[in-house]
Amino acid sequence: MNNLYLAAVINTTFRYTTPVLFAALGSLACTKCAVFNVALEGQMLAASFVAIVANYYTHNAFISLLAGVAAGAFVAWIVAVFQIKWKVRDMVVGTAMNLLVQSVTAFLMQAIFGSRGTVQGFGMVPLTKINLSFLKFSPFLYRMFEDLSTIDYLGYIVAVLIFIYFYKTVSGFHLLSVGINADAADSLGIKSQRIQIWAMVFSGILCGFGGVVHAMGNVTVFAENMTSGRGFIAMGAASMAQSHPLGAIASSLFFGTALSLSKTLQGYINSYFTEAIPYLCTVLAITIYGVVISTQRRKATIKM
């Protein structure tokens, strides 16, 4: 295999990893305080659409980023109100929100752009790319990191910051305590419901970043249901990482590789099969993870 071709595949992997990583971090932020966020998909899709609409009217990448992140946070806040404050079932709220966002974005796409399917062009601008001309001494490294946006790098920084927040700060310990026992946390004066709502909104912010980079990272485009299950893949990545922020980097890279391979192999294998690769990998990875965890628990029970 040509070295530059391999570098291009790795570059594609980084691009596909970023939306999954942000959503996975959002998922584990909720899981850590005993909230199951099923609406990751809807939060990402809303962010992608609103970012494209803002880009269409302003032609400004930063404003589009803010608009997309705000949309993800707003959807997450609605889910939090129903799920945490009004105690509606998480699966019902999350599924309903995913379907609602999918339908609303399709309707507004027709109303605003006068078209269905895909929106592209109109002078819309992509996210700012990092200039790595100093790597041109190595064509392999330059191609591997070529044209990655600032948000692509930000994802890894955020993962480290979340790790520090969870395990090195007092408020992070409060959040973890809510996940362990919310009633006990309440008895100590920790407002567990408020922490859970803020965790859900923070999850929406992270999904917002993921949705924006998905729509504006490489080619500035929006297509109906363009997230294509990445929110659910991110849930799998968070589970594989056992809700650990640094572990989420590794698991997201695994799924990013699967998404990259699905595109790379389309010229060699039937596209119907290659498009299924990321989802097959998700099912396989979660199955293996479940078996390993069950085995560990069984061994621990026997020792006791």
Summary of the structure (lengths in Angstrom):
residues: 304
radius of gyration: 19.9
end to end distance: 51.9
largest distance: 65.3
contacts: 1084
relative contact order: 0.20
helix: 76%
strand: 3%
